[in-house]
Every structure is written in structure tokens, then in C-alpha cells.
Amino acid sequence: AQSVTQLDSHVSVSEGTPVLLRCNYSSSYSPSLFWYVQHPNKGLQLLLKYTSAATLVKGINGFEAEFKKSETSFHLTKPSAHMSDAAEYFCVVWMDTGRRALTFGSGTRLQVQP
Amino acid sequence: NAGVTQTPKFQVLKTGQSMTLQCAQDMNHNSMYWYRQDPGMGLRLIYYSASEGTTDKGEVPNGYNVSRLNKREFSLRLESAAPSQTSVYFCASSRTDSYSNQPQHFGDGTRLSIL
């Protein structure tokens, strides 16, 4: 069975400092991995996706994530946080197991302090 | 650039009432999905439609029915609402469900409260 674990439910950083949101997955197959962001009262927006090409994936708004197969991790980073980054972030895995659907992590709420 | 449009945005129901949540996409996508989002649980798939004319159960289908009315529209029906169905419901679409690199595009959600 596939699963995805977001290791922190809440992360708080100061504006201008680095962001690290952690995600681990378990899979018997080669997964595709995504990060989505959800701003208050909005739907989810795709930040970036990994699909077995380069292991370092660049996304929108300065975010990037690195796929590490040996650690089964796909952590999301940004060098310098902005106030507008405050939102909830979801790590998501997709595997072609017959039931073609996404599995979502439980989310990490990012707070950015001025 | 409408993308995925959900109606209504908010709804309050009494236990036992029925209602239909509407979803439409204008991206010519083949696949559509209904999720529910509950605190601390991420999103869970209720039903999906891989293509027009097909629907399949997801992780939490009990108490729900769906209709893929045409390529654009995918509705979710609660026949007899229960307080456990209080949640935020999201509709999503993707070009196809068959390829791993197809991202899903989400609507803004319907916030449903069952009293």
C-alpha cells in the first residue's frame, strides 16, 4: 500500500529565513510525487511535481524539492520565506496500482512571522 | 480562466436532507474527481470518473452517489445527509488518469455543514 507522511503539522518561520517542509513516502512502485499549496478558503494549487526525471525539482514561487529514493523523502524547501507563503502545504503521491488516484499527506501549515 | 467551478460555495443542511454538489471544468479534461477534506486528514477520494460515461468508487464512497453528466460536469449527491458528512468538498480534474505526471486542477471547494 502507498502512503505519505508529512512530519510536521505546523511550521513557523520568520520572513526572509529558509523554509523546510518534510515529507516521506512508502511505496513498492516508482512513485510520482507532488507538492500542492492551499491558501485559506481556496482550492489546491500545484507547486511542483516529480516524475522520475531530475531528482531536484523546481516549482513556482521559488520552491523546490529533492527526491531521495534511499531516504524515501521528498522535502520542500525555499531559501527565503515571504509573508505570502503562509498557507497549508500537501505532499501527494501517485502510483499506477490499478486504482489511479492521488494519496494526500495530512498537510503542514506554514506560518510566516514578520 | 475559470478552470474548475464548484457550486454552491457554502451550504447548511439538516440531517436527512438531500442535496447535489455541482462541478464543471472548462479545460477539456477527461478525468474528474470528488474529494472531502477533514481537519488533519488531508484529502480523501470519494469517487472519480476516469472518462465520460465511467465512474468508480474511491476511498470513502459510502453515503454518496455521483453522475458524470457529460465531459464537463461531474456532480456529487448526498441522498440522506448525516452529521459525519460535514466537510469541505473539492472537485478536481485532470487531462487523463492514466499517466503519472498529470497534475489535478482543483475548484475552490464547497463548505457543507450538516446539523
Interface residues (C-beta under 8 A of the other chain):
Chain A: S9 P31 S32 F34 Y36 N41 K42 G43 L44 Q45 L46 K49 T51 F90 W94 M95 D96 R99 R100 A101 L102 F104 G105 S106 G107
Chain B: V4 Y33 G40 M41 G42 L43 R44 L45 Y48 A50 D56 G58 E59 F90 A92 D97 S98 S100 N101 P103 Q104 H105 F106 G107 D108 G109
